[in-house]
Amino acid sequence: MIEDALSELKQIVGSTWCSTSVADLYDYSFDSSIHGSRPDVVVRPKTTEEVQKIVLLANEKKIPIISRGAGTAMCGHTVPIKGGIILDLTRMDEIEEVRVEDLYCRVQPGVIYDALNKVLGKKGFWFPTSPGSAEICTIGGMVATNASGMRAIKYGATRDHVLGMEIVMPTGEIMRTGTKTLKNASGYQIDRLMVGSEGTLGVITDITLKLTMKPQKVAMVLAAFDNVYDAGKCVANIISKPLIPSSIEIMDDVCIKAINKCKKTGFPDVEALVNVEVDGYPCTVEQEMKVVDEICRKSGASTVESSDDKATMAKWTEGRKSILPSLSRYGDEFVSVALADDMAVPISKVPDAVVRFHEISKETGTIFGTYGHSADGNLHTKLLVNPTSEGSWKAAEETVGRIYKAVLELGGTVTGEHGVAITKAPYMMEERKDSLETMRKIKRALDPNNIMNPGKIFDWEQGSVIKYLRYPVRDK
Ligand SMILES: Cc1cc2nc3c(=O)[nH]c(=O)nc-3n(C[C@H](O)[C@H](O)[C@H](O)COP(=O)(O)OP(=O)(O)OC[C@H]3O[C@@H](n4cnc5c(N)ncnc54)[C@H](O)[C@@H]3O)c2cc1C
C-alpha cells in the first residue's frame, strides 16, 4: 500500500523531504515516551496545500498519518503503532502576523514556543503557557495536546489562548474555525474540540493566538519543609489566602537528592521544597513576596529564602527543570520513565496526594520522585525502572494503577497536561467512561477511514500499556 503512494508523496513535497532511510525511520519511531514503533515513511511538507495533497492521498489509500511537531510528547502520541506516514510539520515555522493592537498573532504549527516568545517579548507581550519543553516544543504540538506548564494557575492552558485555526480535515477539506477577535459566540467552538485532539481529528496548519502582556518584574521564594504534607498544605494556604502567584513548584526528597547529585544546585537536603514565583508590577511583586514568605513560615517551613536576582532564580528554575534527567542517575540500574507522570487533583488535595504517593512508594517498594506545578494541583511522579527487566516494568505498572486510583479517589484526573495517547489510555477510559462513546462518534464522523493517529486514546487496544516499548527487554 505505502509502496503505491511513495512516488506521489515524493512529487508532492520533493524527494529531499520524503524519506524511507533506515536512519529517519529509526529517529521518527519514538517521541519522549516509553514507546517505539517504526513508520513507513517520513514526509516534511512546507505548505498547507502540500499537507492537503498528502491527506487526500492517505485517505484514498487508507494509510495512517501521524502529525508530528518536535516529538516531545510523553505518552506515545507520535509513535506510529500502525505504521504509515509521519508528517513532520517543523518546516512550517513562519510567524505570519503579530498584531499587538488587536492582541493576536498568527503562526504556522512548526513555530517553536521560545522562538515565538522571543519575537513577542520585544513588543512587551508573550504566550505565557510555559511548558517544561519550551526550548523545543512547537505551537502545533502544544495546541494538539492542550499543553500547559508551571504558570497555568495564573495564565491558563493553551486552550485559553487559542482564538482560531486552520485545519486540514482527515478527508482533505481545509476548514478555518474561530476568529481573530477576542470574543466569539459564533456557533460551535470547533477550535476547542481540536485543542487536545492529539492529531486524531486533522492536521492543524495555522493558529491564531491571543497575546498577553509580559509582567514587568518576577521574584521567587524557596521554602524548605521537613515533611511533605506541610509543603502540600503550604500550596493550598497560598491560593486560599487569596493570592494567585505565577507558579508554585513542589518537589520531594527523591527529586532533591537527584538534582543535587547531578547539577550541584545545593538545594537544602529536606523532605520537600516549595518554589513560589510571583510576577507583575514591581510594587505588587514586593507586597506579594512578603505575604508568601509569611504563609510559608506559618505553614511550617524550616527555612525561607527570597530572591529577585536573575542568576539565583535561574539556578532554582534550572534545578527544577533538570528533575527528569537527574532522576535517571538516582541509582545505577534505573532510568526515570513517563508512566504515571502527570495527574491533577483539586488544589486542597495536594497534601493528601503527595502523602499517599509516598505511602504507595513504600507499599510497593518502587522508587519515584514526586514534583509538579502544584499551584493548579498538577503533580508528576516519575518512576525509576530497570528498562531491560520485564519484572521491573510489571512492578511499575502495578504502582501506576495504585497512583491513578488514589488520584481519582481524590477527585482528580489522570492527566493534567501531557495528554493520553497510549500510556494513559486505559486509565483515561476508566475516568471518562461516560464520554467515550461521544468521543468515538466524533472521531468516526470526521475521520471515516480512521487514518489520523489510529489506535490512540479511546481506540487503544485495551489492557497493559507496557507495549511497543522502545527499550530492549532482555530479562524476562
Ligand atoms: C522535558 C519535557 C518537559 C515537558 N514539560 C511539559 C509541560 O510542562 N507541560 C506540558 O503540557 N507538556 C510538557 N511536556 C510534553 C510536551 O512537550 C508537550 O505535550 C508539547 O506540547 C508537545 O509539543 P511537540 O511539538 O513536541 O509535539 P509532538 O510531540 O510532536 O506531538 C504531540 C501531539 O500533537 C500532535 N500534533 C503535533 N503537531 C500537530 C499539528 N500541527 N496538527 C495536528 N496534530 C499535531 C501529534 O500527532 C501528537 O499527538 C514536556 C516534555 C518534555 C520532554
PDBQT file of the ligand as one rigid body, heavy atoms in Angstrom, charges set to zero:
ROOT
HETATM    1  C1  LIG A 501      11.404  17.741  29.267  1.00  0.00    +0.000 C 
HETATM    2  C2  LIG A 501       9.941  17.833  28.927  1.00  0.00    +0.000 A 
HETATM    3  C3  LIG A 501       9.134  18.696  29.653  1.00  0.00    +0.000 A 
HETATM    4  C4  LIG A 501       7.771  18.806  29.353  1.00  0.00    +0.000 A 
HETATM    5  N1  LIG A 501       7.020  19.676  30.065  1.00  0.00    +0.000 NA
HETATM    6  C5  LIG A 501       5.718  19.847  29.764  1.00  0.00    +0.000 A 
HETATM    7  C6  LIG A 501       4.929  20.794  30.489  1.00  0.00    +0.000 A 
HETATM    8  O1  LIG A 501       5.388  21.479  31.396  1.00  0.00    +0.000 OA
HETATM    9  N2  LIG A 501       3.629  20.904  30.126  1.00  0.00    +0.000 N 
HETATM   10  C7  LIG A 501       3.082  20.166  29.112  1.00  0.00    +0.000 A 
HETATM   11  O2  LIG A 501       1.899  20.332  28.819  1.00  0.00    +0.000 OA
HETATM   12  N3  LIG A 501       3.806  19.264  28.431  1.00  0.00    +0.000 NA
HETATM   13  C8  LIG A 501       5.099  19.089  28.711  1.00  0.00    +0.000 A 
HETATM   14  N4  LIG A 501       5.845  18.174  28.011  1.00  0.00    +0.000 N 
HETATM   15  C9  LIG A 501       5.205  17.377  26.956  1.00  0.00    +0.000 C 
HETATM   16  C10 LIG A 501       5.321  18.006  25.548  1.00  0.00    +0.000 C 
HETATM   17  O3  LIG A 501       6.465  18.817  25.468  1.00  0.00    +0.000 OA
HETATM   18  C11 LIG A 501       4.114  18.826  25.151  1.00  0.00    +0.000 C 
HETATM   19  O4  LIG A 501       2.987  17.998  25.028  1.00  0.00    +0.000 OA
HETATM   20  C12 LIG A 501       4.292  19.597  23.828  1.00  0.00    +0.000 C 
HETATM   21  O5  LIG A 501       3.218  20.450  23.649  1.00  0.00    +0.000 OA
HETATM   22  C13 LIG A 501       4.403  18.728  22.603  1.00  0.00    +0.000 C 
HETATM   23  O6  LIG A 501       4.840  19.533  21.524  1.00  0.00    +0.000 OA
HETATM   24  P1  LIG A 501       5.625  18.892  20.290  1.00  0.00    +0.000 P 
HETATM   25  O7  LIG A 501       5.865  19.949  19.275  1.00  0.00    +0.000 OA
HETATM   26  O8  LIG A 501       6.818  18.169  20.734  1.00  0.00    +0.000 OA
HETATM   27  O9  LIG A 501       4.513  17.871  19.751  1.00  0.00    +0.000 OA
HETATM   28  P2  LIG A 501       4.689  16.355  19.345  1.00  0.00    +0.000 P 
HETATM   29  O10 LIG A 501       5.243  15.580  20.462  1.00  0.00    +0.000 OA
HETATM   30  O11 LIG A 501       5.412  16.263  18.054  1.00  0.00    +0.000 OA
HETATM   31  O12 LIG A 501       3.167  15.951  19.100  1.00  0.00    +0.000 OA
HETATM   32  C14 LIG A 501       2.269  15.893  20.158  1.00  0.00    +0.000 C 
HETATM   33  C15 LIG A 501       0.866  15.524  19.659  1.00  0.00    +0.000 C 
HETATM   34  O13 LIG A 501       0.365  16.578  18.864  1.00  0.00    +0.000 OA
HETATM   35  C16 LIG A 501       0.021  16.121  17.557  1.00  0.00    +0.000 C 
HETATM   36  N5  LIG A 501       0.400  17.200  16.647  1.00  0.00    +0.000 N 
HETATM   37  C17 LIG A 501       1.599  17.857  16.574  1.00  0.00    +0.000 A 
HETATM   38  N6  LIG A 501       1.524  18.832  15.662  1.00  0.00    +0.000 NA
HETATM   39  C18 LIG A 501       0.267  18.786  15.118  1.00  0.00    +0.000 A 
HETATM   40  C19 LIG A 501      -0.416  19.532  14.128  1.00  0.00    +0.000 A 
HETATM   41  N7  LIG A 501       0.153  20.539  13.507  1.00  0.00    +0.000 N 
HETATM   42  N8  LIG A 501      -1.678  19.175  13.825  1.00  0.00    +0.000 NA
HETATM   43  C20 LIG A 501      -2.308  18.162  14.476  1.00  0.00    +0.000 A 
HETATM   44  N9  LIG A 501      -1.713  17.432  15.432  1.00  0.00    +0.000 NA
HETATM   45  C21 LIG A 501      -0.443  17.745  15.750  1.00  0.00    +0.000 A 
HETATM   46  C22 LIG A 501       0.796  14.843  17.358  1.00  0.00    +0.000 C 
HETATM   47  O14 LIG A 501       0.149  13.970  16.456  1.00  0.00    +0.000 OA
HETATM   48  C23 LIG A 501       0.816  14.283  18.768  1.00  0.00    +0.000 C 
HETATM   49  O15 LIG A 501      -0.379  13.602  19.013  1.00  0.00    +0.000 OA
HETATM   50  C24 LIG A 501       7.211  18.026  28.300  1.00  0.00    +0.000 A 
HETATM   51  C25 LIG A 501       8.025  17.168  27.576  1.00  0.00    +0.000 A 
HETATM   52  C26 LIG A 501       9.375  17.068  27.877  1.00  0.00    +0.000 A 
HETATM   53  C27 LIG A 501      10.226  16.138  27.058  1.00  0.00    +0.000 C 
ENDROOT
TORSDOF 0
